Amino acid sequence: MTAVAALRNAETVTDRVAPRRRSVAQPLLYGALVLCALLTMLPFFWVISGSLRSLDEIRSDPGAWLPHDVTFDNFLRLFRTEGFDQFVVNSVVVAVIVVAGNIVAASAAGYALAKLDFAGKRLAFGAVMAAMMVPFTAVFVTQFVITVDLGLADTLTGIALPGVAMPLSVFIMRQYAMSIPDELLEAARIDGAGEFRIFFRIFLPLAGPAVATITIMSFLASWNNFIWPLIVAQSMSTYTLPVGLAATSQAAANVRDYGLMLAGAIVVMLPVLLLFLFLQRYFVQGISGTGMR
């Protein structure tokens, strides 16, 4: 009886101590998360502040966090920059091609790797994994030679083509497809549906979170891409927004118009931020679904 009573007393003490530990741990955890969020937001805050400052003020005090005189002149000059509209259109066209290509091509590849049996399936998946590990600097010369041989240099198609089926998109879609029951697809095959109909009418609607995930990632990779468009584009008519901003922000010899560059950085960030906010819920579902298997 004494041992039982002691055990009950120990459980009572534990039950009392546990809520106290949680009450202390939760504020510390939230405080750490808030601190990390603030540290992450500091560069963005400086970019916004710098875009509202004049070039002379940036040169005189580049480390200031707040503008002395708020001005929107940088944005006005940005929108009046020669070729700015063309840069935006080019970036949108390339991003649409890349996103559409990843939704169709990468989704089809992921579906095939997860749900179809064919010779060399493991070898193909191994090639996808290997492609994810190869840095861009190791293959961009080969990509450029192929692009030139295809006659796609200095074209929007040549800029978009290497990104229409990113290995990461194939991997995400393959992992998400593994979580979809095979019985559902087998039932469609018994009813006489072909693989293309199953893919477009059954698989893609069920893979909405994964599609949202690869949409965000492929759009981000295309919209912010600088090195490849800089190599392929040979004239201002095919410059994308990052390349165009870098080319037109030269205020004088060896002097950069940092106010114009910071205003351009804000404009470049807005579409990505809006797309992420719009698809955030599906993005989280897609990432969690990818880790199921």
N, C-alpha and C positions, 0 to 999 in steps of 0.2 A: 504493500500500500504506500509505503514511504517513497519507493522508486517511482510509482505511478504519479504520485502527487508532485514529485520533483520534476518529472517529465512534463506534466501539465503546466507547471510554473515556468519552465524553460520555454515552452511553446507560447505562453502568454507574453513573456518578455520579448520573444522574437517578433510576435505580431505587433507589439508596440514599437519596437525599434525600426522595423521595416518601413512603415509610413514616414517616419522621421528621416530615414536615409533618402527615400524618394523625394521628400519635400526639399531636401538640401541638394540632391543631385539634379533635379529638374531645372531650377534656376541657373545652376552652373552650366548645364548643357545648353540652355537657351541663350545664356550670356555669351558662351563661346561661339554659338552659331551666328548670333547678331554681330559679334566682333569680326568673324570671318567674312560675313556679308559686307560689312562696312569696308574692310580692307580690299575686297574684290571690287567694290563700287568706286573706290578712290580714283583709279585711272580714268574711268568714265566721267566722273565729276570734273576732273581736270580738263578733259577734252571738251566738255560742254562749256566750262568756264573760258577756256582758251578760244573757242569759236565765237565768243561774245566780246572779245578784246581786239583792239586794233593791232596792226603789225608792229607799230612803234612801241606800244605798251608791252607786247610780248617780248620784243628784243630787250627792252630796258629792264623788265622784271619777269623773266621766264618762269620762275618758280612760284609766282603768286597764285593763290587758290581762288581768289575772287577778283573779278574785273573792277577797275576803278571807274571806268565809264562804259556802261553796257552799250554795245552797238551791234546791229544786224547787218552791217555793211559786208561782212565776209560772206553771208548767205546770198545777199543781193548780187555781189560780184560773181559768186559761184554760178548762180542761175543765168547770169549774163555771159558766162564764159563761152567762147566759140567752141562749138562741138559738144557742149554738155548734154544737150538733148539726145544727140546721136550716141553718146557714151551710155546713157541710161537705157536707150532702146536696145543697143547691142547686148548689154548685161542681161536685160530681161529676156531677149531671144535665146541667148546661150543658156540661161538658167532654166527656161521652159524646156528646151531640148534635153538638158541633162536630167531634170526631174522626171520628165515623161519617159526618157530612156531607162532610168532606174526603176520606175514603177512597173514598166512592162518587162524589160529585159532582165533586170536583176531579180524581179519577182518570179519570172518564169524559170530562171536558173535555180533560184532557191526552192521553188516548188518541185522541180525535177530532181534535185539532189535529195529532197526530203521524202517525196512520195512516189517516185518512179524507180523501177529497177532496170538498169541498163549496164552494158559492159563498160568498165572503166569509171564507175561511179565514185569509188573511193579515190582513184587517181585524180578525178576532176575536182573533188572537194579538197584534196591535198594541194592542188594547184591554186585554188582560191585562197587557202590559208597561207601558202607561200607568197602569193601576190600581195597579201596584206602586210607581209614583213619586209617587202622590198621597198626601199625609199625611192621617192620620185626622182631624185638626182641621179639614181643609177640607171634609169630607163628613159629620161627625157630626150637624150640625143637620138636614141632609136625611134622614139615616138615622132620626133621632128622629121627624121629621114623618111619614115613611112608617110607622114602627112604631106611632105613635099612630093613624094612619088605618086601619091593619089591626087595631086593637083589641088589640095585643100589649104595650102599655105595662104595666109592673109584672107581667110574666110571665117565666118562665124561657125560654119560647120566644122572646120578644122580645130577651132578652139573648143567646141563642145564635145567632139567625138571621143576623146580619151576618157571622158567622165560619164558616159551614158550607161555604164554597167560597172559601178565601183565594187571591188571585192568585198568591202565592208557591208554594202547593201545586200549583196548575195548572201553573205554569212548571216546577217540579221534576219532576212526573210527565210532562209533555210531553218534557222533555229526556231523561229516562230511557227513555221509550217509543221515542225515535229510535234507541236502541241495540239494540232487539229486532228480529231479522231479519224482513223483510216476508214472506219465503218461508214462514215458520212459520204466519203468519196466513192466507196465501193457500191453504196446504194444508188448513187447517180450513174455509175457505169452499168449496173444491172438494168436501170431504166432506159439505157441506150444512149446516154450522153457521151459525147467524145471528150477527149482530153482538153481541147481548146475551150469547149463550152463549160466544162468543170472548172477550168482555171479562171475564166472571166466571170462566170455567173455564180459560182459557189465559193471558190477559194479566195479570190480578191475581196469580196464583201466581208468574209470572215476575218481576213487579215488586215482590217482597217487600221488597228494600232501600229502594226509593223509598217504599213504603207505610209502612215503619218510620220513614223520615225525616219524612214529612208528619204521621205520628202524633205524634212528639215535638214538632215545631214547632207543630202546631195545639193540642196539649194544653197546651204552655207558654204560648201566646198566650191561651188561654181561662182557664187556671188563675190566671195572674198579671194578668189584665185588671182594671183598676180604674175607669178613667174611664167606659167605656160602661155597666157595671152600675150605677155610681153615678148615671148620668143616667136610666136606664130603670127601675131598681128604686125604688119609692116607699114601700115598707113593709119592715119587718124580715123578714117572711115570705119575701121574694124576694131578700134580700141574699145575695151570694156571700161567700166567706170573706174576701178582702181588704177588701171594703166593710164587712162585719160587724165585723172586727177594728178597723178605723179608727173605727167608730161606737161601739164598746163600750170602747175603751181610754181614754176620758175619765175620769180619776180625780177631778177636781174642775174648777171653772171655770178654763178656760185652762191646765190642767195635764194633761199626758199621762202615762199609766201606761206608761213606757218598758219596764219589765220585762215587762209583759203583751204589749206590741207585739213585743218581741224574741222572746219565747216563741212568739208567733203566727207570726213570720217563719220560725222553725225548722220549725213544723208545716206551713207553706205550702211550704217548700223540699223537704221529705222526699219527697212523691209524685213531683215532677219528677226528683229525683235518682235515685230507685229506677227510674223508667221509663227514664231515660237509661242507667243501668247495665245494665238488662235488654236494651235494644235497641241498645247501643253499637256492636256489631259490624255490625249491619245499617245503622245510621245512617252509619257510615264508608263502607260499600259504596254506599249510596244517594248520598252526596255525591260520591264519586269517579265513579260512573256518570253522574251528572247533567252532569259536565264533559266527557263523551266527545264531545259534539257541540255 
